[in-house]
């Protein structure tokens, strides 16, 4: 990598989208029906209503194709769609999960209370080049991996 490189930019989807066939939706509907039946049997109408809202939102997210976002790493920090996350105030460390073709993700640990992890897809970027660039500004967390939630969502193709 060129040590004098001042910026790395690319475009990537907001998240990985998996095509879902009829069988995926049928299994999801059967699971949802089982939860609805349990809530109805327990006469827990609040659970029933909450399940309805969560499952409707889940269906919308599962069906929606992700937008492409612009991503940039520069001397100030990470920029995603014109939002700057600064190395000196917001970002604390980074790690890369790279197991192509399934997982090619760059993660950042933040100092924020409610958004403690930022993830961006690497798309076709060279992870070694990204790593070398980021090491100039942030420590790499070699102990971190993909979260269990991310693994489960990938496993069920959500």
Phi, psi and omega per residue, in radians:
X1 nan 2.537 3.078
X2 -1.292 2.013 -3.112
X3 -1.128 -0.341 -3.126
X4 -1.593 0.039 -3.127
X5 -1.098 2.247 -3.037
X6 -1.713 -0.298 -3.077
X7 -2.774 2.523 2.993
X8 -2.176 2.190 -3.100
X9 -2.267 2.572 3.065
X10 -2.826 2.998 3.032
X11 -2.059 2.504 -3.137
X12 -2.655 2.771 3.086
X13 -1.206 2.695 3.097
X14 -0.990 -0.642 3.113
X15 -2.741 2.926 3.111
X16 -1.373 2.282 3.128
X17 -1.829 2.267 3.084
X18 -1.870 2.310 3.053
X19 -1.179 2.346 -3.111
X20 -2.031 2.155 3.133
X21 -1.553 -3.090 -3.134
X22 -1.026 -0.692 -3.109
X23 -1.122 -0.637 3.114
X24 -1.084 -0.802 -3.127
X25 -1.186 -0.618 3.109
X26 -1.147 -0.773 3.110
X27 -1.107 -0.768 3.118
X28 -1.076 -0.710 3.130
X29 -1.149 -0.685 3.114
X30 -1.140 -0.723 3.103
X31 -1.127 -0.772 3.119
X32 -1.079 -0.746 3.125
X33 -1.066 -0.692 3.109
X34 -1.102 -0.746 3.100
X35 -1.134 -0.719 3.108
X36 -1.100 -0.748 3.132
X37 -1.088 -0.734 3.121
X38 -1.106 -0.782 3.140
X39 -1.096 -0.726 3.128
X40 -1.160 -0.752 3.132
X41 -1.080 -0.660 3.134
X42 -1.403 -0.089 -3.071
X43 0.992 0.638 3.122
X44 -1.781 1.499 -3.037
X45 -1.267 -0.475 3.054
X46 -1.150 -0.731 3.076
X47 -1.095 -0.718 3.125
X48 -1.033 -0.844 -3.131
X49 -1.152 -0.730 3.126
X50 -1.102 -0.761 3.091
X51 -1.039 -0.722 -3.138
X52 -1.054 -0.820 -3.124
X53 -1.137 -0.805 -3.121
X54 -1.113 -0.768 -3.119
X55 -1.222 -0.618 3.072
X56 -1.124 -0.780 3.104
X57 -1.115 -0.729 3.116
X58 -1.070 -0.718 3.094
X59 -1.084 -0.766 3.140
X60 -1.067 -0.806 -3.124
X61 -1.152 -0.709 -3.127
X62 -1.137 -0.552 -3.071
X63 -1.528 -0.453 -3.052
X64 -1.319 2.343 3.045
X65 -1.423 2.464 -3.111
X66 -1.278 2.602 3.019
X67 -1.421 2.665 2.994
X68 -1.419 2.435 3.104
X69 -2.112 2.636 3.073
X70 -1.557 2.372 -3.097
X71 -2.234 2.399 -3.139
X72 -2.521 2.408 2.992
X73 -1.982 2.172 3.117
X74 -2.388 -2.950 -3.069
X75 -1.221 -0.277 3.124
X76 -1.614 -0.614 -3.098
X77 2.838 -2.740 3.110
X78 -1.632 2.292 3.077
X79 -2.091 2.126 3.050
X80 -2.181 2.087 -3.104
X81 0.818 0.880 3.065
X82 1.226 0.208 3.037
X83 -1.804 2.156 -3.101
X84 -1.680 2.206 2.985
X85 -1.906 1.894 -3.000
X86 -1.361 2.491 3.063
X87 -1.122 -0.668 -3.004
X88 -1.440 -0.297 -3.110
X89 -2.179 -0.634 -3.009
X90 -1.793 -0.779 -3.041
X91 -1.608 2.348 -3.114
X92 -1.869 -0.661 -3.128
X93 -2.803 3.041 3.117
X94 -2.475 2.824 2.970
X95 -2.693 2.716 -3.095
X96 -2.109 2.273 3.017
X97 -1.907 1.966 -3.031
X98 -2.297 1.702 3.071
X99 -2.323 1.285 -3.059
X100 -1.133 2.628 0.062
X101 -1.573 -0.083 -3.042
X102 -1.244 -0.808 -2.995
X103 -2.269 2.122 3.058
X104 -2.490 1.401 -2.967
X105 -2.261 2.426 3.053
X106 -1.853 2.203 -3.121
X107 -1.997 2.578 3.036
X108 -2.227 2.348 2.961
X109 -1.520 2.289 -3.109
X110 -1.954 2.956 3.068
X111 -1.629 0.059 -3.109
X112 -1.349 2.602 -3.096
X113 -1.286 -0.773 -3.038
X114 -1.774 -0.252 3.130
X115 -2.177 1.259 -2.990
X116 -1.364 -0.332 3.134
X117 -2.294 2.293 3.028
X118 -1.982 2.312 3.086
X119 -2.163 2.449 3.062
X120 -2.343 2.463 3.111
X121 -1.311 2.426 -3.140
X122 -1.431 -0.325 -3.100
X123 0.956 -2.107 -3.103
X124 -1.769 0.290 -3.132
X125 -1.281 2.624 3.101
X126 -1.374 2.001 -3.088
X127 -1.129 -0.506 3.129
X128 -1.187 -0.744 3.117
X129 -1.127 -0.743 3.100
X130 -1.074 -0.794 -3.130
X131 -1.060 -0.845 -3.121
X132 -1.089 -0.661 3.113
X133 -1.141 -0.830 -3.082
X134 -1.188 -0.524 3.139
X135 -1.095 -0.310 3.062
X136 -1.217 -0.365 -2.990
X137 -2.167 -0.506 -3.034
X138 -2.373 2.658 3.006
X139 -1.343 2.585 3.072
X140 -1.612 2.348 3.101
X141 -1.677 1.715 -3.070
X142 -1.338 -0.198 -3.127
X143 -1.509 -0.363 -3.038
X144 -1.415 2.622 3.076
X145 -2.375 -2.989 3.063
X146 -1.141 2.488 -3.136
X147 -1.225 2.740 3.103
X148 -1.079 -0.656 3.109
X149 -1.083 -0.768 3.100
X150 -1.066 -0.701 3.110
X151 -1.097 -0.782 -3.127
X152 -1.127 -0.793 3.142
X153 -1.080 -0.664 3.090
X154 -1.188 -0.707 -3.129
X155 -1.079 -0.719 -3.132
X156 -1.572 0.091 3.087
X157 1.044 0.742 -3.141
X158 -1.498 nan nan
